[in-house]
Amino acid sequence: MLRTVGTTLAIAVFAAIGLVSPLSGQPKPLIVSTGDPRGTYVLFFNEIVRVCPQPPLRGMTSSGSLENLERVINNQVSLAFAQSDVLYAKRLIEHDPSVEQVRTFLVLYLEEVHILVRTSSASIRAFSDLAGKRIGTYGGGRVTSRILFAKTKVQPASLQDLDGPSDAIRELGDTVDAVIGVGGKPLPWVTGLSSGYKLIPFNMYADVSNIYVRGRLEYSNLGQLGPVETVAVPSLLITRDYKKPEITKPLLQLRGCIVKNLEALRDTVGNHPKWGEVNPTQKGPLPFFQGTSP
């Protein structure tokens, strides 16, 4: 009887100081919406988990930035990876008020626009040649493609939304003439391709310079000589404007852990090279998550 009372008292004490939950014994994990299993978001998430065991994290794969943003808006996840141009479209083009509750949690890295065609496609040499062509895209690239075509006034014959990169490669040369994908280089699915594919340059930068920055791509497996010019968009970790301590405390703990371990994330052999671009002093295009009441 004394042992039972003592155990109960110990659990209550530890729970009071935040070491365990009185019900489960474990803190509730933060749910993070990532992306396609073959994409950069999932790699980044896995590398964060390895250096930040607390607070516990649970990843949830998705179709990309669009679905991730919707999950944050609908309060289905605590955090999500997203391209900043998806937020731009939601806020300034669609004028959707729901985006006003979204906050920048951490600015990450630049995501490059990859425009992929079959090497045998002699008539497609640059983005401007996509006029009249059938275009496939997926994830956040669905928004990026539409912005690029609208801003440059290049009119494709069709724009087909696909399920992911595997679906895009399968359709390339069959139902679509080119695939537009967006992600931090090197994209794992692009590194797995043969020289039967090639990247083409984006050659209309002046038309989109108010949204995108210049970028360059190099994939030795494609057999192309020299870099391919493209454009890129910042990626973010986003969250909601939470105020209650039970959610803000673990979120702030996680951000502190990532920032504290940036050097380890950059220097660990095998980690994604995009960690070298992460600058925690940047605040992003949206209000920055503070985790405090006004």
VENGIZI-V108737 format. One record per residue. N is the residue number from 1. RES is the residue in three letters. OMEGA is omega in radians with two decimals (none if undefined). NEAR is the number of other ideal C-beta (glycine too) atoms within 10 Angstrom. Layout:
((N RES OMEGA NEAR) (N RES OMEGA NEAR))
This chain:
((1 MET 3.12 5) (2 LEU 3.13 6) (3 ARG -3.14 7) (4 THR 3.13 8) (5 VAL -3.13 9) (6 GLY 3.12 10) (7 THR 3.12 10) (8 THR 3.14 11) (9 LEU 3.14 10) (10 ALA 3.12 11) (11 ILE -3.13 16) (12 ALA -3.14 11) (13 VAL -3.13 11) (14 PHE 3.11 14) (15 ALA -3.11 14) (16 ALA -3.14 10) (17 ILE 2.98 7) (18 GLY -3.11 9) (19 LEU 3.11 11) (20 VAL 3.00 17) (21 SER -3.12 13) (22 PRO -3.11 11) (23 LEU -3.01 8) (24 SER -3.07 8) (25 GLY -3.13 11) (26 GLN 3.05 9) (27 PRO -3.13 17) (28 LYS -3.10 14) (29 PRO 2.97 13) (30 LEU 3.14 19) (31 ILE -3.07 15) (32 VAL 3.08 24) (33 SER -3.00 26) (34 THR -3.10 23) (35 GLY 3.12 28) (36 ASP -3.13 23) (37 PRO -3.12 15) (38 ARG -3.06 17) (39 GLY -3.08 27) (40 THR -3.10 24) (41 TYR -3.13 30) (42 VAL 3.09 18) (43 LEU 3.13 21) (44 PHE -3.14 26) (45 PHE -3.12 22) (46 ASN 3.14 14) (47 GLU 3.03 19) (48 ILE -3.12 20) (49 VAL -3.09 14) (50 ARG -3.12 13) (51 VAL -3.12 15) (52 CYS 3.13 19) (53 PRO 3.09 9) (54 GLN -0.05 10) (55 PRO 3.12 17) (56 PRO -3.12 14) (57 LEU 3.04 19) (58 ARG -3.13 13) (59 GLY 3.09 21) (60 MET -3.13 16) (61 THR -3.08 16) (62 SER 3.08 23) (63 SER 3.09 17) (64 GLY -2.98 30) (65 SER -3.12 32) (66 LEU 3.14 21) (67 GLU 3.13 19) (68 ASN 3.12 30) (69 LEU 3.13 27) (70 GLU 3.13 17) (71 ARG 3.09 21) (72 VAL -3.14 24) (73 ILE -3.10 18) (74 ASN 3.08 10) (75 ASN 3.10 10) (76 GLN 3.14 14) (77 VAL 3.11 22) (78 SER -3.08 24) (79 LEU 3.08 26) (80 ALA 3.01 29) (81 PHE -3.14 29) (82 ALA 3.01 30) (83 GLN -3.11 26) (84 SER 3.13 24) (85 ASP 3.03 27) (86 VAL 3.06 28) (87 LEU 3.10 22) (88 TYR -3.12 18) (89 ALA -3.11 23) (90 LYS -3.01 22) (91 ARG -2.97 17) (92 LEU 3.13 11) (93 ILE -3.14 13) (94 GLU -3.09 11) (95 HIS -3.12 8) (96 ASP -3.10 13) (97 PRO -3.09 9) (98 SER -3.12 14) (99 VAL -3.11 20) (100 GLU 3.11 13) (101 GLN -3.14 15) (102 VAL -3.13 23) (103 ARG 2.99 21) (104 THR 3.10 21) (105 PHE 3.12 26) (106 LEU 3.02 24) (107 VAL -3.03 20) (108 LEU -2.96 25) (109 TYR 3.09 21) (110 LEU 3.04 18) (111 GLU -3.09 32) (112 GLU 3.05 26) (113 VAL 3.12 24) (114 HIS 3.10 25) (115 ILE -2.97 28) (116 LEU 3.06 24) (117 VAL 2.99 23) (118 ARG 3.13 15) (119 THR -3.13 13) (120 SER -3.11 9) (121 SER -3.04 18) (122 ALA -3.08 8) (123 SER -3.13 9) (124 ILE -3.09 17) (125 ARG -3.11 13) (126 ALA -3.10 14) (127 PHE -3.11 25) (128 SER 3.12 14) (129 ASP -3.14 18) (130 LEU 3.05 25) (131 ALA 3.13 13) (132 GLY -3.12 12) (133 LYS 3.12 19) (134 ARG -3.02 17) (135 ILE 3.03 20) (136 GLY 3.12 26) (137 THR -3.08 24) (138 TYR 3.06 25) (139 GLY 3.12 29) (140 GLY 3.08 31) (141 GLY 3.09 30) (142 ARG 3.12 21) (143 VAL -3.13 24) (144 THR -3.14 26) (145 SER -3.11 25) (146 ARG 3.08 16) (147 ILE -3.12 18) (148 LEU -3.14 24) (149 PHE 3.13 18) (150 ALA -3.09 14) (151 LYS -3.10 16) (152 THR -3.09 19) (153 LYS 2.97 9) (154 VAL -3.05 18) (155 GLN 3.08 12) (156 PRO 3.08 18) (157 ALA 3.12 12) (158 SER 3.11 12) (159 LEU -3.01 18) (160 GLN 3.09 17) (161 ASP -3.08 14) (162 LEU -3.03 23) (163 ASP -3.10 13) (164 GLY -3.08 19) (165 PRO 3.12 27) (166 SER 3.09 14) (167 ASP -3.12 15) (168 ALA 3.13 23) (169 ILE 3.13 19) (170 ARG -3.10 14) (171 GLU -3.07 17) (172 LEU -3.09 21) (173 GLY 3.11 16) (174 ASP 3.14 9) (175 THR 3.09 12) (176 VAL -3.14 23) (177 ASP -3.13 23) (178 ALA 3.10 24) (179 VAL 3.05 26) (180 ILE 3.09 26) (181 GLY -3.11 29) (182 VAL 3.12 30) (183 GLY -3.13 29) (184 GLY 3.14 23) (185 LYS -0.09 22) (186 PRO 3.08 19) (187 LEU -3.10 24) (188 PRO -3.10 16) (189 TRP 3.08 20) (190 VAL 3.12 21) (191 THR 3.13 13) (192 GLY -3.11 11) (193 LEU 3.11 17) (194 SER 3.12 9) (195 SER 3.03 12) (196 GLY 3.11 12) (197 TYR 3.08 22) (198 LYS 3.03 20) (199 LEU 3.10 22) (200 ILE -3.06 22) (201 PRO 2.93 18) (202 PHE -2.96 27) (203 ASN -3.10 14) (204 MET -3.01 17) (205 TYR -3.08 17) (206 ALA -3.11 9) (207 ASP -3.03 16) (208 VAL -3.01 20) (209 SER 3.10 12) (210 ASN -3.12 8) (211 ILE -3.01 17) (212 TYR 3.06 25) (213 VAL 3.12 13) (214 ARG 3.09 13) (215 GLY 3.13 20) (216 ARG -3.13 13) (217 LEU 3.04 22) (218 GLU 3.08 13) (219 TYR -3.08 21) (220 SER -3.13 10) (221 ASN 3.14 13) (222 LEU 3.08 19) (223 GLY 3.12 12) (224 GLN -3.14 17) (225 LEU 3.09 6) (226 GLY -3.12 7) (227 PRO 3.07 13) (228 VAL 3.14 20) (229 GLU 3.11 17) (230 THR 3.02 23) (231 VAL -3.07 25) (232 ALA -3.12 21) (233 VAL 3.11 25) (234 PRO 3.01 21) (235 SER -3.05 30) (236 LEU 2.76 27) (237 LEU -3.10 25) (238 ILE 3.09 29) (239 THR 3.08 26) (240 ARG 3.13 20) (241 ASP -3.13 15) (242 TYR 3.13 19) (243 LYS -3.03 12) (244 LYS -3.06 9) (245 PRO -3.09 12) (246 GLU 3.05 9) (247 ILE -3.11 16) (248 THR -3.10 18) (249 LYS 3.11 15) (250 PRO 3.09 20) (251 LEU 3.12 20) (252 LEU 3.07 17) (253 GLN -3.14 16) (254 LEU -3.14 24) (255 ARG 3.11 19) (256 GLY 3.14 12) (257 CYS 3.14 15) (258 ILE -3.12 22) (259 VAL -3.14 13) (260 LYS -3.05 12) (261 ASN -3.11 17) (262 LEU -3.13 15) (263 GLU 3.11 9) (264 ALA 3.12 13) (265 LEU 3.13 21) (266 ARG -2.95 15) (267 ASP -3.12 10) (268 THR -3.14 14) (269 VAL -3.12 4) (270 GLY 3.09 6) (271 ASN -3.09 18) (272 HIS -3.12 20) (273 PRO -3.13 11) (274 LYS 3.06 21) (275 TRP 3.12 22) (276 GLY 3.14 13) (277 GLU -3.04 16) (278 VAL 3.13 18) (279 ASN -3.04 11) (280 PRO 3.11 13) (281 THR 3.11 6) (282 GLN -3.04 14) (283 LYS 3.06 12) (284 GLY -3.02 20) (285 PRO -3.10 13) (286 LEU 2.99 19) (287 PRO -3.06 13) (288 PHE -3.14 13) (289 PHE -3.13 24) (290 GLN 3.12 13) (291 GLY 3.14 21) (292 THR 3.07 10) (293 SER -3.14 8) (294 PRO none 5))
